[in-house]
Amino acid sequence: QVQIVESGGGLVQPGGSLRLSCTFSVRFFNILTLAWVRQAPGKQREFVGNIRSGGDINLAESLKGRFSISRDNGKQTVYLQMSTLKPEDTAIYYCGSGESWGRGIQVTVSS
């Protein structure tokens, strides 16, 4: 059974930065493609990006330049680094792989 725990969310001012962490408890973490998605209030879930086992990163076009993804296989953790945050980045952020997803973590961008 896969366990996934997100952390690092919270309230941040516009223009600020935040790093989300997502720790997995799973076998063969190293071979997984790890993904982040988000869901803003009243909107559909949106792809943020993913990172493959070899380190290749795929980010939503609209987020390139502000968001980045990295992974630490030794810690079984994937990170989402967010910078120059905007109010429209406010959402619940989820990480996962395949059919397994965490419960999500709230990010609020507001002054």
C-alpha positions, 0 to 999 in steps of 0.5 A: 500500500502506497502512503503519500504525505504532502507538506510545506503548504500555507499562506504566502504573499504575492511574489513570494516563494514556497517549496512543497514536499511529498514523501512516499512510502513505497517500493521501487520509488526510483522508477516512478514518474512523480507528478503534481497537480492542483485544483483551485476553488471552483475549477477542474484539477490542473496538471502542474508537472511531473518528473521521470525516473531519469530526472526528465521534467515536464512542466505545464507551459504556463508555469515554466520559469516560476515552478520547478520539480526535483526529486531525492530518491534517497528520501523518497521525496519529490519537491515542487519549488514555486516562486513569484507566486500569484493569487491565481496559484491558490489551490490545493496541490496534490502529488502522486504517481499512477493511481496513488495520490496524496490528500493534498495540501493547501497553498494560498497566495494572498496579501 
